[in-house]
Amino acid sequence: MLLLLLPGEPQPPLLTAALGGDVMLGRGVAAELDGAWSEALAQVAPVLSEADLAFANLESPLTTAPQVACGHDLRAPGGAVVALQSAGFDVLSLANNHALDAGPEGLRQTRAVLAEAGIQALAEGEAVCTPDWCVLAFSESLSNREWLIQAVAAADAPGRLLIVSLHWGGEYQAAPSLSQQALATDLAAAGADLIVGHGPHVLQRVEWVDDALVAYSLGNLLFDQSYPLDCRRGAILLVHARAGRVIAFETIPTETVHGRTHLTFSVR
């Protein structure tokens, strides 16, 4: 979309979005913090809270419901929401493979805890939209590909930044798969302006696909994985947009140390 302004006409307002990767508040993170939840993301809170939109993928059900799924237990207590609220998150994706670790009751409790904290939660295929931006959340393994593309096309609107969150890709893979790249191309053609990936638990590249900015994986913003070492690292993607188009971006590297997210350089 080409925006034409008459001489002397004011520019549309600038929108800033801060987007992170996987956040996990259970297991080793909970043990390290020992209830000091506000310390978990304190160092990155200025970046997140100053943005018009702060977003990440939450891998921890916030619930007292028992685990019903096989595999890793990433559940965290409801009190852990303090970490997310004090960091300044506005929207969190629950569209991932751990959303139902504690079954439907665990998901219900998670949504209720987040809602009480003023944070919008997006389960599989859900969206939250304002006049300036719209976020849709999907997991590649759960969503029908054609339905996903149609949902993105239906959400496209002039002058509104369309952000697609995707839980996709192979774990610990430093390069996006051919499947990720093909889907990114299709979503860009459907109208996505910004595609934000998570799930591999390591960083993957950021690039332009046609007119869409694609961050294939932003790694772990907060997690307790210690191996491989790349799992300790992540990035906040800081995007500047105007009239629904990304006009500039930067990546802010982070690292998890003892259950706390640290910036790896100072932000002025």
Secondary structure, DSSP 8 states (H G I E B T S, - for coil): ------TT-----EEEEEEEEEE--SHHHHHHHTT-GGGTTTTTHHHHHTSSEEEEEE-S-B-SS---SSS----B-GGGHHHHHHHT--EEE--STTTTTTHHHHHHHHHHHHHHTT-EEE-TT-EEE-SSEEEEEEETTTS-HHHHHHHHHHH--TTSEEEEEEE-S-TT-SS--HHHHHHHHHHHHHT-SEEEEESSSSB--EEEETTEEEES-BBEEE----SSGGGGEEEEEEEEEETTEEEEEEEEEEEEETTEEEESS---
